[in-house]
């Protein structure tokens, strides 16, 4: 035990000697430098600057009924510290109240709960982990109701253009002027198809599509059905109209009955031939194809709204050797009708069919007026395209007057 104590005392003395030597060597240097000058032990400053919100502005929303204001602000410091923004609003004589919140990255808020003519002021409060930071008060702003929405000026111009064109041709039609409409082979072939069915003693099959009566394509098909039913009634040929919707069936029955009445053949009208099959798409297709194969109609009309069943029906009609006149507003189905049918109404021809077949002056005037307005719109689009192309060729930076014309026209129709 004595030898152990002596060893410990020896180690302690050796350590004191080493510390004394170090103090003797470096003591002068530490004495010359103060603790403030020793940067080796200084800790970095981790205190973040608090958020600074400035530039809070309030403006009225243009082209509205005076029920909205836009609050905008900017953040100059401490953006990373912000969790969210609270929007406070107050009016004269009232205390500020929170009306909504905005995300930390937002710099705009639309207040849609204001009254026209009442001045409002706003404060934007940044919510941080250290506490809220308020912006200076904004200036007062009162929403104003506009009588005219300037952003809808192009819509007004186009509406006036259509109205003027239609009214002009209506007046011409009422005065008895001859209004030219180009020939539509598919509609001109209606009488030939019905006549051939009469000669061969076979029925005429009219398919008005698979959609409901609310579809514009179905309405166009029912309008053409009235003309076809008149020709069928005059020739005494049976007419079958399979329907995929009960309301379409009821409407078709009334149209066919009215057509038979107008030509004085109401006794030949058979309501059972205008029938409801099923609303199922391919169940209806199978039913129509079965009627084609069993009855072998000489004339088949496929007019209305069709989808994947278009080619199935058209191929079945082609296989029995029927004259087929087809038309639909679904452009994706037109190639199948063109390939398998004798005549196809392309594009808007199915909607112009009622005017074309009836030759009613009022309807013809409306059709001609719409065509003229569309022609003017096409010319304007071509002028905008040409102006943009010339402007880029003359001045690629976009400073030419042609580019300015192009941008103006594009903004009108965007």
C-alpha positions in Angstrom: 0.0 0.0 0.0 2.9 2.4 0.7 4.4 1.7 -2.6 1.0 2.5 -4.3 0.7 5.8 -2.6 4.2 6.8 -3.5 3.4 6.0 -7.2 0.3 8.2 -7.2 2.2 11.1 -5.5 4.9 10.8 -8.2 2.3 11.0 -11.0 0.7 14.0 -9.5 4.0 15.8 -9.2 4.9 15.0 -12.8 1.6 16.5 -14.0 2.1 19.7 -12.0 5.6 20.0 -13.5 4.2 19.7 -17.1 1.5 22.3 -16.4 4.0 24.7 -15.0 6.2 24.4 -18.0 3.3 25.1 -20.4 2.3 28.1 -18.4 5.8 29.4 -18.5 6.0 29.0 -22.3 2.6 30.3 -23.2 1.6 32.5 -20.4 3.0 35.6 -22.0 1.0 35.1 -25.2 -2.3 34.5 -23.3 -1.5 37.6 -21.1 -1.1 39.7 -24.2 -4.4 38.6 -25.8 -7.7 39.2 -24.1 -10.5 36.7 -24.0 -12.6 38.8 -26.4 -9.9 38.4 -29.0 -9.9 34.6 -28.8 -12.2 33.8 -31.7 -11.5 30.2 -31.6 -14.1 29.7 -28.9 -16.8 32.1 -30.2 -20.2 30.5 -31.0 -22.0 31.5 -34.3 -25.0 33.8 -34.1 -28.1 31.7 -34.8 -30.7 34.4 -34.1 -32.9 34.8 -37.3 -34.2 38.2 -38.4 -38.0 38.6 -37.7 -40.2 38.8 -40.8 -40.8 42.2 -42.3 -44.0 42.8 -44.2 -44.3 45.9 -46.3 -46.2 47.2 -49.3 -49.7 46.1 -48.3 -52.0 47.4 -51.0 -55.7 46.9 -51.6 -57.4 47.2 -55.0 -60.8 46.6 -56.5 -61.4 43.5 -58.6 -62.2 44.7 -62.1 -65.3 43.8 -64.1 -67.3 42.6 -61.1 -70.4 43.5 -59.1 -68.5 45.3 -56.4 -68.3 42.4 -54.1 -64.5 41.7 -54.0 -61.2 43.3 -53.1 -57.6 42.1 -53.7 -55.1 42.4 -50.9 -51.4 42.2 -51.9 -48.2 42.4 -49.8 -44.5 41.7 -49.9 -42.0 40.1 -47.4 -38.5 41.5 -47.3 -37.0 39.6 -44.4 -37.5 36.3 -42.6 -39.5 34.5 -45.3 -38.4 31.1 -44.1 -39.7 31.8 -40.6 -43.3 32.3 -41.7 -45.8 29.5 -41.1 -48.9 31.2 -42.6 -50.5 34.6 -43.0 -53.7 35.8 -41.3 -55.7 38.5 -43.0 -57.3 41.1 -40.7 -60.0 43.5 -41.9 -61.7 46.5 -40.3 -63.8 49.4 -41.2 -64.4 52.8 -39.5 -65.7 52.2 -36.0 -65.0 48.5 -35.9 -62.2 46.4 -34.5 -60.0 44.4 -36.8 -61.1 40.8 -37.3 -59.5 37.8 -39.0 -61.3 37.1 -42.3 -59.1 34.4 -43.7 -55.6 32.9 -44.0 -53.0 32.5 -46.8 -50.2 30.1 -47.3 -46.6 31.1 -46.4 -45.8 31.4 -50.1 -48.8 33.5 -51.1 -48.6 37.2 -51.6 -52.3 37.8 -52.5 -55.7 37.3 -51.0 -59.1 37.9 -52.5 -61.7 39.1 -50.1 -65.1 38.2 -51.6 -67.3 39.2 -48.6 -67.4 43.0 -49.0 -70.1 45.5 -49.8 -69.9 48.0 -52.6 -69.1 51.5 -51.5 -67.9 50.6 -48.0 -64.1 51.5 -47.4 -62.1 48.7 -45.9 -58.5 48.5 -44.5 -56.4 45.5 -44.0 -53.5 44.2 -41.9 -51.5 41.1 -42.9 -50.2 39.1 -39.9 -47.3 36.7 -40.3 -47.6 33.8 -37.9 -44.1 32.4 -36.9 -42.8 30.1 -34.2 -41.6 33.1 -32.2 -45.0 34.9 -32.4 -47.1 37.0 -34.8 -45.8 39.9 -36.7 -48.2 42.5 -38.1 -47.8 44.6 -41.2 -48.6 48.4 -41.3 -52.2 49.2 -42.0 -53.2 49.5 -45.6 -54.9 52.5 -47.1 -58.7 52.4 -47.3 -60.3 51.1 -50.4 -64.0 50.7 -51.3 -65.2 48.2 -53.9 -67.0 49.5 -56.9 -69.6 47.8 -59.1 -69.0 48.0 -62.8 -71.9 48.2 -65.2 -69.9 46.7 -68.1 -67.4 43.8 -68.0 -64.7 45.0 -70.4 -63.2 41.5 -70.4 -66.2 40.2 -72.2 -66.1 42.7 -75.0 -65.0 40.1 -77.6 -68.1 38.0 -76.7 -70.3 41.1 -77.3 -68.7 41.8 -80.6 -69.2 38.2 -81.8 -72.8 38.1 -80.6 -73.5 41.4 -82.4 -71.9 40.0 -85.6 -74.0 36.9 -85.5 -77.2 38.8 -84.8 -76.7 41.4 -87.5 -75.9 38.6 -90.1 -78.9 36.5 -89.1 -81.3 39.5 -89.1 -80.0 40.7 -92.5 -80.7 37.3 -94.2 -84.0 37.0 -92.4 -85.1 40.2 -94.0 -83.9 39.0 -97.4 -85.9 35.7 -97.0 -89.0 37.6 -96.0 -88.7 39.7 -99.1 -88.7 36.6 -101.2 -85.0 36.7 -102.2 -83.6 33.4 -103.4 -81.0 32.2 -100.9 -78.4 29.8 -102.3 -77.3 26.8 -100.3 -74.9 24.3 -101.8 -76.1 20.8 -102.6 -75.9 18.1 -99.9 -75.9 14.8 -101.8 -77.0 12.8 -98.7 -80.2 14.8 -98.3 -80.9 14.9 -102.0 -80.8 11.1 -102.0 -83.6 10.7 -99.4 -86.4 10.7 -102.0 -84.4 8.2 -104.2 -83.9 5.8 -101.2 -87.6 5.9 -100.2 -88.6 5.4 -103.8 -86.4 2.4 -104.3 -87.8 0.9 -101.0 -91.3 1.4 -102.4 -90.5 -0.3 -105.7 -89.0 -3.3 -103.9 -91.8 -3.6 -101.3 -89.4 -3.4 -98.4 -89.5 -1.2 -95.3 -87.4 1.8 -94.5 -85.3 1.6 -91.3 -84.6 4.9 -89.5 -82.1 4.7 -86.5 -82.0 8.0 -84.5 -78.9 7.2 -82.5 -78.4 5.9 -78.9 -78.5 9.2 -76.9 -81.4 10.9 -75.1 -83.6 13.6 -76.6 -81.6 16.3 -74.8 -78.7 15.7 -77.1 -78.5 18.1 -80.0 -77.6 15.3 -82.4 -80.7 13.4 -81.5 -82.8 16.5 -82.0 -81.3 17.0 -85.5 -82.1 13.3 -86.3 -85.7 13.7 -85.1 -86.1 16.8 -87.3 -84.9 14.8 -90.4 -87.2 12.0 -89.4 -90.2 14.2 -89.9 -89.2 14.8 -93.6 -88.5 11.1 -94.2 -91.8 10.1 -92.6 -93.7 12.4 -95.0 -92.0 10.8 -98.0 -92.7 7.3 -96.6 -96.4 8.1 -96.0 -96.8 9.5 -99.5 -95.4 6.3 -101.0 -97.2 3.9 -98.6 -93.9 2.3 -97.5 -93.5 0.8 -94.0 -91.2 2.8 -91.7 -89.4 1.2 -88.7 -87.9 3.4 -86.0 -86.1 1.5 -83.2 -85.2 3.7 -80.3 -82.7 3.4 -77.4 -84.6 5.8 -75.1 -88.3 5.8 -74.1 -88.5 9.6 -74.4 -87.0 9.5 -77.8 -89.5 6.8 -78.7 -92.5 8.9 -77.6 -91.2 11.9 -79.4 -90.5 9.9 -82.6 -94.1 8.5 -82.5 -95.6 12.0 -82.4 -93.3 13.2 -85.2 -94.2 10.3 -87.5 -97.9 10.6 -86.6 -97.9 14.3 -87.4 -96.1 13.6 -90.8 -98.7 11.0 -91.7 -101.5 13.4 -90.8 -100.0 16.2 -92.9 -100.1 14.1 -96.0 -103.6 12.7 -95.3 -102.5 9.1 -94.6 -103.2 8.9 -90.8 -105.0 5.6 -91.4 -101.7 4.0 -92.5 -99.8 5.1 -89.4 -98.7 2.1 -87.2 -97.4 3.3 -83.8 -96.0 -0.2 -83.1 -93.3 0.2 -85.7 -91.8 3.1 -83.7 -90.6 0.9 -80.8 -88.2 0.9 -77.8 -85.5 -1.7 -77.8 -83.1 -1.1 -74.9 -80.9 1.5 -73.5 -77.9 -0.8 -73.4 -75.5 0.2 -76.1 -74.6 -3.1 -77.7 -77.9 -4.6 -76.8 -79.5 -1.9 -78.9 -77.0 -2.6 -81.6 -77.8 -6.3 -81.7 -81.5 -5.5 -81.9 -81.1 -3.1 -84.8 -78.8 -5.6 -86.6 -81.4 -8.3 -86.1 -84.1 -6.1 -87.7 -81.8 -5.5 -90.7 -81.1 -9.2 -91.2 -84.7 -10.3 -90.8 -86.6 -7.5 -92.6 -83.8 -6.6 -95.1 -84.9 -2.9 -95.5 -83.9 -1.3 -98.8 -83.1 2.1 -97.2 -81.3 2.6 -93.9 -80.9 6.0 -92.2 -78.3 6.2 -89.5 -78.7 9.7 -88.2 -78.0 10.9 -84.7 -75.4 10.3 -82.0 -73.3 7.1 -82.5 -70.2 5.7 -80.8 -68.5 2.3 -81.1 -71.6 0.7 -82.6 -71.5 2.9 -85.7 -69.3 0.5 -87.8 -71.3 -2.6 -86.6 -74.6 -1.1 -87.8 -73.1 0.3 -91.0 -71.4 -3.0 -92.0 -74.6 -5.0 -91.3 -76.6 -2.5 -93.5 -73.9 -2.8 -96.2 -74.1 -6.6 -96.1 -77.8 -6.7 -96.9 -77.3 -4.3 -99.9 -79.3 -1.4 -98.5 -78.9 2.3 -99.5 -77.4 3.9 -96.4 -77.5 7.6 -95.5 -75.6 8.3 -92.3 -74.6 11.4 -90.3 -73.4 12.2 -86.8 -71.8 15.0 -84.8 -69.2 12.6 -83.4 -66.3 13.3 -85.8 -64.5 10.1 -84.6 -67.3 8.0 -86.1 -67.5 9.7 -89.5 -64.7 7.6 -91.1 -66.7 4.4 -90.4 -69.8 5.9 -92.0 -67.8 7.2 -95.0 -66.3 3.7 -95.5 -69.5 1.6 -95.2 -72.4 4.0 -96.2 -73.5 5.4 -99.6 -74.0 9.0 -98.3 -72.6 10.7 -95.2 -73.5 14.0 -93.7 -70.2 15.5 -92.6 -69.8 18.1 -89.9 -72.7 20.5 -89.5 -74.6 19.2 -92.4 -76.8 17.2 -90.1 -77.8 20.4 -88.3 -78.5 22.2 -91.5 -80.7 19.3 -92.8 -83.9 20.7 -91.5 -83.5 24.0 -93.2 -82.2 22.3 -96.4 -85.2 19.9 -96.6 -88.0 22.2 -95.6 -86.8 25.3 -97.6 -88.5 27.4 -95.0 -87.4 31.1 -95.6 -86.9 31.9 -92.0 -84.8 28.8 -91.4 -82.8 29.4 -94.5 -82.1 33.0 -93.5 -80.9 31.9 -90.1 -78.6 29.3 -91.7 -77.2 31.8 -94.1 -76.6 34.4 -91.4 -74.7 31.9 -89.3 -72.5 30.9 -92.2 -71.6 34.5 -93.0 -70.6 35.2 -89.3 -68.5 32.0 -89.3 -66.8 33.2 -92.5 -65.9 36.5 -90.9 -64.5 34.8 -87.9 -62.3 32.5 -90.2 -61.0 35.6 -92.0 -60.1 37.3 -88.7 -58.3 34.2 -87.5 -56.3 34.1 -90.8 -55.5 37.8 -90.5 -54.2 37.2 -87.0 -52.1 34.2 -88.1 -50.6 36.3 -91.0 -49.9 39.3 -88.8 -48.1 37.1 -86.2 -46.0 35.4 -88.9 -45.1 38.7 -90.6 -44.4 40.4 -87.3 -41.9 37.7 -86.2 -40.2 37.8 -89.6 -39.8 41.6 -89.5 -38.9 41.9 -85.8 -38.2 38.7 -83.9 -38.2 40.6 -80.6 -41.9 41.3 -81.1 -41.8 45.0 -81.5 -43.4 45.3 -84.9 -46.9 46.6 -85.4 -47.9 43.3 -87.0 -47.1 41.5 -83.8 -49.2 44.0 -81.8 -52.2 43.3 -84.1 -51.6 39.6 -83.6 -51.5 39.9 -79.8 -54.7 42.0 -79.9 -56.6 39.5 -82.0 -55.3 36.6 -80.0 -56.5 38.1 -76.7 -59.9 38.6 -78.2 -60.4 34.9 -79.0 -58.4 33.3 -76.2 
